[in-house]
Amino acid sequence: MLITTLVLAAMLQSPSATVDRTRVAFTECLRKDMKKSLETKVEEAEYVMTLKANCTAERDAFRKAVIALGRASGDSEKVAAEDADMQIEDYHANFTEKFTDYKSTNTMPGD
């Protein structure tokens, strides 16, 4: 019985590991989207307008993972959701800034 419990416990991902995994997927998607937008010479205003509409599956998975981690840490649903939304907004702002920088210097991010 103890071995079964240990195996099941090892199989379950911790909320922190899930956040890490979904964060990587979300930022990789945002990076690919940014690079594609730079390659196709999208204007900054268009990039900003479409940024939040792209990578929805990855964003939603990341948001759910951040909320689950917050709830596991004792946060209320509202506080956990606000934290998740703030983190997502930070990523959107960061990638908008990166896009602007790359566009202004006519360069591309490295792989």
N, C-alpha and C positions, 0 to 999 in steps of 0.2 A: 504494500500500500504506500509506503514511504517513497519508494522508487517511482511509482506512478505519479504521485504528487509532485515530485521533483521534476520529472520529465514534463508534465503539464505546465508547471511554473516556468520552466525554461522555454517552452514553446510560446508562451504569451509574451508579446512585446510590451515593454514598458511604455507608458505615455511619452516619456522623454525620447526614447528611440524612435517612436512614430513621428514625433515632431521633427526630429533630425532628418529622417527619411523623406518626409513630405516637404520639408523646407528645401532640401536639395532638388527635388523634382520641380518645385515651384520656381526656384531661381534659375534652374537650367532652362525651363520653358521660357521664362522672361528673357533670358539671355539670347536664346535662339530667335525669339520674336524680335528683339532689338536688332540683332545682326541682320535678319531678313529685311527689316524696315530700313536699315542703313544701306543695304545692298540695292534695294529698289528705290532708293532716294526719296523716301517718304518725308514729307515736311513735318516739322516739330509739332505743329498744331494737330495734324492728323494722327501722329503717333500718340500724343497725349490723349486724344479722344478715344482711340481704339485700345489703348493699353489695358484698361480695366475690363474690356470685353474679351480679351485673349487669356489663354491659360486658365480657363474657368475650372476645369476638372482638378488641376493641380492646386489652384487657389482654394477651392472648396475643401479638398482633402487636408491641406495645411491648416485651414481655419478650424476644421473639426478637430484636428489633432491638438492644436493649441488650446482650444476650449476644453478638451478632455484632460489635458495636463493641468490646466487651471482648476478644473473641478476636482481632480485628484489631489490637488494641493490645498483644497479647502475654499477656493474662490466661489462666489455665487455665480450663477449662470450669466447674469448681466456683466459682472466684472470680467469673467473669463472671455465673454464675447467681445467686450470693449477692447481687451488686450489683444485678441486675435485680429480685430479690425484695425487697430493701431499698427500692429506689425505689418499687415498687408499694405496699409497706406505708406508705411516707411519704405517697403520694397518698391512700390510704385513710384514714389518720389525719387528714390535712389536710381532706379533705371531711367527715369525721365532725365535726371541730371547727367547720367552717363551718356544717354543718347544725344543730349545737347552738346556735351563735350566732344564726342566722337564726330558729330555732324559739323561742328564749328572748325575742327582741325582736319576734316576730310580723311579720317582714319577709321580703321576697323578694329574691333577687339580681337585679341589673340585667341587661339583655340586652346 
